[in-house]
Amino acid sequence: MTFDSWKTNVLAACLGFIVVFILSIKVNLLDTALTRGVISAVVLFIVTFVLRSMYRKIQQVPEENSKNSNLENEDATKQVNHLDSSPDEEQNKEEWSEEQIKAASDLIKDKLNE
């Protein structure tokens, strides 16, 4: 069962009516219990409708916005990557040889194993 039809609202309203009626009939008269059950059914119907409409709004993503946001995300990522690496760091990366990198990683592994 999908939760995107009016049947969901009616189901929530009926369940709310039944629960409130059963709990209310123990301490109230029949007409009071029925009134409270109907009020709770109406409230739950409206709340379920609002929640479903909000859920549908969240799920909808226009294609134009998603394409634009993908381009913006790529541009932002490029800018962040450019800002993250300074020229000094780039030079340091180029200056390290593979042997030095391997020696440093072996040293770190040895220290961690101690």
C-alpha positions as CSV (number, residue, x, y, z in Angstrom):
1,M,0.0,0.0,0.0
2,T,1.4,3.4,-1.0
3,F,1.0,6.2,1.4
4,D,0.1,8.8,-1.2
5,S,-3.7,8.6,-1.5
6,W,-6.7,9.8,0.5
7,K,-7.0,6.2,1.8
8,T,-4.1,6.9,4.1
9,N,-5.9,9.9,5.6
10,V,-9.1,7.8,6.2
11,L,-7.1,4.9,7.7
12,A,-5.3,7.2,10.2
13,A,-8.7,8.9,11.1
14,C,-10.4,5.5,11.6
15,L,-7.6,4.2,13.8
16,G,-7.6,7.5,15.8
17,F,-11.3,7.3,16.3
18,I,-11.2,3.6,17.5
19,V,-8.3,4.2,19.9
20,V,-9.8,7.4,21.4
21,F,-13.3,5.9,21.6
22,I,-12.1,2.7,23.4
23,L,-10.0,4.7,25.8
24,S,-12.8,7.3,26.4
25,I,-15.8,4.9,26.8
26,K,-14.3,3.6,30.0
27,V,-14.6,6.9,31.8
28,N,-17.2,8.9,29.8
29,L,-20.8,8.5,28.6
30,L,-21.4,7.1,25.1
31,D,-22.2,10.5,23.5
32,T,-19.0,12.1,25.0
33,A,-16.9,9.2,23.9
34,L,-18.3,9.4,20.3
35,T,-17.8,13.2,20.2
36,R,-14.2,12.9,21.3
37,G,-13.6,10.0,18.8
38,V,-15.0,12.1,15.9
39,I,-13.0,15.1,16.9
40,S,-9.8,13.0,17.1
41,A,-10.7,11.4,13.7
42,V,-11.0,14.9,12.1
43,V,-7.8,16.1,13.6
44,L,-5.9,13.0,12.5
45,F,-7.3,13.3,9.0
46,I,-6.1,16.8,8.7
47,V,-2.7,16.1,10.3
48,T,-2.1,13.1,8.0
49,F,-3.1,15.2,5.0
50,V,-0.6,17.9,5.9
51,L,2.2,15.5,6.6
52,R,1.6,13.7,3.3
53,S,1.7,16.9,1.4
54,M,4.9,18.0,3.1
55,Y,6.4,14.6,2.3
56,R,5.4,15.0,-1.4
57,K,7.0,18.5,-1.5
58,I,10.2,17.1,-0.1
59,Q,10.3,14.3,-2.6
60,Q,9.8,16.5,-5.6
61,V,13.0,17.9,-7.1
62,P,12.7,19.8,-10.4
63,E,15.1,18.7,-13.1
64,E,16.4,22.2,-13.8
65,N,17.3,22.7,-10.2
66,S,19.1,19.4,-9.9
67,K,21.2,20.1,-13.0
68,N,22.1,23.5,-11.8
69,S,22.9,22.3,-8.3
70,N,25.1,19.6,-9.8
71,L,27.1,22.2,-11.7
72,E,27.2,24.5,-8.7
73,N,28.5,21.6,-6.5
74,E,31.2,20.8,-9.0
75,D,32.3,24.4,-9.1
76,A,32.2,24.6,-5.3
77,T,34.3,21.5,-5.1
78,K,36.9,22.8,-7.5
79,Q,37.1,26.1,-5.5
80,V,37.4,24.2,-2.2
81,N,40.1,22.0,-3.6
82,H,42.0,25.0,-5.0
83,L,41.7,26.8,-1.6
84,D,42.8,23.7,0.3
85,S,46.1,23.3,-1.5
86,S,48.4,26.2,-1.2
87,P,51.5,26.6,-3.5
88,D,53.8,25.6,-0.6
89,E,51.9,22.3,-0.1
90,E,52.0,21.5,-3.8
91,Q,55.8,22.1,-3.9
92,N,56.2,19.9,-0.8
93,K,54.3,17.1,-2.4
94,E,56.5,17.3,-5.5
95,E,59.7,17.3,-3.5
96,W,59.0,14.0,-1.6
97,S,60.2,11.0,-3.4
98,E,58.5,7.6,-3.3
99,E,61.3,6.3,-1.1
100,Q,60.9,9.0,1.4
101,I,57.2,8.5,1.5
102,K,57.6,4.7,2.0
103,A,60.2,5.3,4.8
104,A,57.9,7.7,6.6
105,S,55.0,5.4,6.4
106,D,57.1,2.5,7.7
107,L,58.3,4.6,10.6
108,I,54.7,5.5,11.4
109,K,53.6,1.9,11.3
110,D,56.5,0.9,13.6
111,K,55.5,3.6,16.1
112,L,51.9,2.5,16.0
113,N,52.8,-1.1,16.6
114,E,54.9,-0.3,19.7
